[in-house]
Amino acid sequence: MKKLIALVLSLALCMMAASVLADIVICQNKVEITAAMQDFAKLYTEKTGVGVKVITGGGSSDYNTVLKAEMASGREPDIWVIEGPTGYELWKDKIADMTGEEWTKYTAAAYMDGDKVVGFPVAVEGYGLAYNADILAKAGIDPKTLTNVDAYKAAFEKLDSMKSELGLDMVVSMVAGTVPGMTWVTGLHNFNVYLTLGNARNDTTYIDQVLAGKVDEARFHEYCQYVDLLFKYSTQDMLLNGTQDAQLAAFANGKAAFYHQGNWMDPSLVQLNPSFEIAYAPHAFLHEDTDGILVNPPSWYVVNANGNKDEAIAYLNYLATSEDGADYMVNKAAMVPAFTNVTLTPSTPLSKSVMEWNAAGKTYDWQQYKLPDGFGMGTLGPIYELLAQQAIDVDTFEIMMKDAIAGIAK
């Protein structure tokens, strides 16, 4: 009898253990959606019995460092993020083929390796210079005119002369510091302004030149002057010491007229409850008009072929095709989904503006992630910081940037 009872108890324990079918470990790079993602993970576990653990790197910590540590830990994640060709090439031997999976029917933004579908688009994201519409209106500046660098120079100068009247601490909330971990803002996202602004989508002229160690001299000179302009109208403290949260707070609290970040910051922005209208203007660094912002899938989820592959793919299918997934992406994480079956639209200001630019067909590509691994943040980022420190002038900045780029080909 005792043996029978022990057997029954043992079977019961096994059944309880099996009620959570498997654990999916996700390593992701968006600190601003961590809470929303963890809530969705709990909901998914309630619906399916599959446990989901979310590990986050990014913001002020280097995501790639976090991912590499997880890969070396002996428990590789089942799902992780790649940001383009560099990340894919680094991990492609571990990445599962998802061709034909249910979610692939509803997007044209999957990451492809030839004919193979290997990456699930996290979202469609965009960035330009976000602006406080109330402040621009008080200063008599029409944001629709901000389509070339001469218009920006005039606007920045006017706003700077009215800082006391408008309650501003700075014209542009911009970060560039190495210690706070903000070199992705400069060495990746801002550098992409040079690579793609004004070009047709998929035009790789300038990234191809950079990968060959060269730049377009005239265009690059104008770009460097634009960086110097942004830095001039920020503050040294924000540039060098500002975190992602501090940068956002300055803008949300009405202390900066412009904000150099993308719509991925909407979840954090709405929590600060700004009282003014917000939208995007272009990073128009050229003298000619460039009327568009930078929009692309920023990253893709990939699945570990040697991990809990089936459960990981099931999670992604649920994310892309269920009402719960749509609600999470749009309402909870304030993202612009890359899936045609999702009919919800975001109400948050930055994502709403991205959708408007996208619907108008006024977008430019993202090509910063075609740079060699670590080059944007680790090599270019510190050069931006030297300019922010005023340790070098803009002419030296241009020389140092070109020298660094020339080193790619060596």
Secondary structure, 3 states (H helix, E strand, C coil): CHHHHHHHHHHHHHHHHHCCCCEEEEEECCHHHHHHHHHHHHHHHHHHCCEEEEEECCCCCCHHHHHHHHHCCCCCCCEEEECCHHHHHHHHHHECCCCCCHHHHHCCCCEEECCEEEEEECCEEEECEEEEHHHHHHCCCCHHHCCCHHHHHHHHHHHHHCHHHHCCCEEEECCCCCCCCCHHHHHHHHHHHHHHCCCCCCCCHHHHHHHCCCCCHHHHHHHHHHHHHHHHCCCHHHHHHCCHHHHHHHHHCCCEEEECCEHHHHHHHHHHCCCCCEEEECCCCCCCCCCCEEEECCCEEEEECCCCHHHHHHHHHHHHHCHHHHHHHHHHCCCECCCCCCCCCCCCHHHHHHHHHHHCCCEECCCHHHCCCCHHHHHHHHHHHHHHHCCCCHHHHHHHHHHHHHHHHC
